[in-house]
Amino acid sequence: MTKMKSNRAAKKRFSLTGTGKVRRNKDYAGHLLTKKSQKRKRSLRQPAIVTPADTPRIKRMLSA
């Protein structure tokens, strides 16, 4: 049987931390930025950690 392929879309959106958690970028930072406050936009630049409920599914997509 051939190797399983990793999900290429997930590979571009998520990365693993050193402790095995899944890091993601936040939503709502792509456009319509003039109405958002500087504080809110700065916060959107920081990565977030995926919730524990979704982590196994994403790790399965990332496994190559």
Order of alpha helices (4+ residues) and beta strands (2+ residues): alpha-beta-beta-alpha-beta-alpha
